[in-house]
Amino acid sequence: MAKKSTTHAPLTPAVLHILLALSTAERHGYGIMKQVEADSQGKVKMGPGTLYGSMKRMMEARLIRESDKRVDPEMDDERRIYYELTGAGRAALEAELKRYRGVVAVAEGRLARAH
């Protein structure tokens, strides 16, 4: 019997950026927006509509969940909801990064042959 493989559909750019932002720390919504902007060196600015719409779908898909963490020491606001990756979210991120590495390898191979 063949081993069942777990395949992940390609992620939207917004979902990829949110997963990357949450890959190193739990963050609240504004913190995710700022991390996405930092990760993209200012090229991606995610508004609240895109962020929270994507996060709602990601929670339904169990890629992320609300964290128990509530207070940001810098902001001191206990109303902020923090989010964290789930195991499925980390697996989806790893699968997407593997897919990107494959695309880059193909592109680099073709460019090398074109010169």
Secondary structure by P-SEA (a helix, b strand, c coil): cccbbbbbccccaaaaaaaaaaccccccaaaaaaaaaaaacccccccaaaaaaaaaaaaaaccccccccccccccccccbbbbbbcaaaaaaaaaaaaaaaaaaaaaaaaaaaac
